[in-house]
Amino acid sequence: MKPFYHYMLQYRGVKDKDDPRKRLADWMFNDHDFPKQETDYDELSRYLELNSPFPEALQTFDDVWDDYNN
């Protein structure tokens, strides 16, 4: 399974700048400490809980995580 970060890169090109998936992907790309090789939900969720870039980031993560696993 490819890392979640790699999956999220597809959302960086979204034209709607208000799309929360794009916002999360852009933040992940620019956060040099983001665990870019991680595939574990708990590890990623914990990181986001401590470093959430915007209010709906955790909900966005959960929504995208479902797609990532299907």
N, C-alpha and C positions, 0 to 999 in steps of 0.2 A: 504494500500500500504506500502510495506516495505521501509525503508529509502534508499536513493540513495547509501549511503556508503555500505550498506549490498549487494546491487546489484553489486557494483564494486569489491567486494572481490573475485568474480569468476575469475577476471583477474590477480590476484596475482600469480597464479600458471602457467601462460603462460610461456612457455620455451624461447620464443623470447624476450631477454632482451631489445631489441630496440623497441618493440611494445609500442606505446604511451599509449594504454589502461593500460598495465602493469605498465608503469612508473607512470601514474596518480594514479592507485590503490595503488601502493607501497607508493607513497608520501602521499596519504590520510591516509593510515594505520599508517604511522610514524608521521604525523602531529597531535599532541595532541590537538590542537585547532580546528581542522576541525569539522564542525557541523555534527557529525555522525548520529544524529537522524532526520536530515532535509529531507523533501520531496519536498520543494518548489524550483522551478527553479531559481527564482530571488535571493533568499537568497544564494543559492549555487554558482550561477554565480557571484554575488557580492563578495563573499569570494574569489573565484578563481581570479577575476580581481585584487584584492588587494594582493594576495599571490601566484600568478602564479609560479609554480615550474620550468617550462620550456616553451619555446616559443609557442609550439603548444598545450599547455594544454587546453586553452579555446576552440579551435576547437575540440579537442578530447572529451572534456566534452559535447559539443553540439551534436557530433555524437553519443556518448554513451547515452545521454539523450533521443534521439529519440528511441533507442532500449529499454531503461528502460520503456518508456511510452507505448510501444506496446506489 
